[in-house]
Amino acid sequence: MRIEAYTQVQQLYKTSTTKAGATKKSQAASDQLELSTMGKDYRVAKQAVAAAPDVREDVTAPLKKSINAGTYQVSNESFADKLLAKYEEMR
């Protein structure tokens, strides 16, 4: 290792081996973070999703009630029609 090359690199980055120089350099530099408008919109959407309940009780409560009562009936034809419609959407 060439000592003069190390000295040149040290001068290039203006590093200092003294404690006062290191403190002075760290005070001058600061990190900043800027979010784009898309990032801000994403953050707002993420917070809204986190605040929303996982289960929509207004939809599931009547189904749960009819299943527990034993009155929930599924039409095979209706189920098949909906299944085929979903399949057609995916194609």
Sequence and secondary structure as in RCSB ss.txt:
>XXXX:A:sequence
MRIEAYTQVQQLYKTSTTKAGATKKSQAASDQLELSTMGKDYRVAKQAVAAAPDVREDVTAPLKKSINAGTYQVS
NESFADKLLAKYEEMR
>XXXX:A:secstr
  HHHHHHHHHHHT  SSHHHHHHHHHH        HHHHHHHHHHHHHHHS SS HHHHHHHHHHHHHT     
HHHHHHHHHHHHHHH 
